[in-house]
């Protein structure tokens, strides 16, 4: 047992085999979660069901739905219902993303912008996953600063819903890409070091990181690079 616990786990007495299993299950579930996300986004774009969710009403629906699902995932993470609830959440998030995707697809180069945002998000994830296995120092101290950054972005985003500033959206998008890319490294490092032992919770954290990076990249590309007919 002592041979399996390395000195890099910073006080987390978690065997190496268990940490690897959590990481492996997290990657599989994260990949699986993309399917309902894509399905939700496709249904939203095809039906236009989310077109009415604009302004304050759309914000309320998103916040209530997202935080309600996150609460439900936390309550069911140790039961058989945990995975289905998580996948239902990713479907909801895909549905909520469909308005932005539809807007970007309205540009002449819309499909290429969506693929660029997806490729950029995958690239960020690959870099952060590689760094999490290379960096040996404890990154747990980053957590409080990243939380403050994420909170500032959320408050700024809520304000900008009512202000409607394009410049404000650009600034928020750039900040979100930086903060949630760093959050991705932080969350991956927690799994690698044994600080997170529940793969459903780990998947939720990484999904939100990737979702925010993708959404922000897509927004940035749409504002800065969208070509109208």
PyMOL commands that set and color helices and strands:
alter all, ss='L'
color gray80, all
select helices_A, chain A and resi 7-9+16-47+55-76+81-105+110-134+142-163+166-193+199-225
alter helices_A, ss='H'
color red, helices_A
deselect
rebuild
show_as cartoon
